[in-house]
């Protein structure tokens, strides 16, 4: 299995790759940079370094620069789709002249591409970014910090998409100790400030965040009480909605003929919700 070192390229000392978050801390795999041998699993404390809203997700006393300094090396782009776009050197991508134009590109991708759970908008030449997560009923969750968040929210509604308004606002910092440094810092440096926003995002979208693994995701879901979160990964086109509506109507008819009134009632409710554009899950 090939592993990528999470430290700055050309660093001194052994390589380190993050493994997972466990009850006893953060597990890192360490191995020799010269030979690739001498592999060892270590429990290491997280780096406490921060700057502005950025937090380092590397182990404490790591070699080289902090993770937020490495992120700032890349040139910001206007729109990026981490799950489907190839990750080349510098993570380069297309640029657009205004926030509205870039937002239109992102929203059109949500409409037309299966498997796109997140888009990232960045201001060129500024370390400022916003994550967009498609939500239920053509709502989009806007996560980030700085002026770009306000610009994106002000540009909505657009192309039939509206801002997803999450009512409750529980600060993520209240769960710092329970999450541990890595999970908390990873969410915070990607713009998450509230627990409810994390709960509203699908597993696939969170896994697309740089540095997020299934172990860290499982810890986040457990500690933030996300087991009952509604999944919004699947979005139906108008044609798919019509086909599903016909299937539900037929199911209701068959159930009524068989005397299964509870099944028929449920099918009728789903048909009504589907016609009203409401989520089924």
Helices and strands as residue ranges (DSSP letters): E 15-22, E 25-31, E 40-44, E 50-51, E 54-55, H 67-71, E 79-80, G 89-91, H 99-112, E 119-122, E 129-135, G 136-138, E 139-144, H 147-155, E 162-163, G 172-175, H 176-179, H 181-189, H 195-200, H 203-207, H 214-223, H 238-257, H 261-275
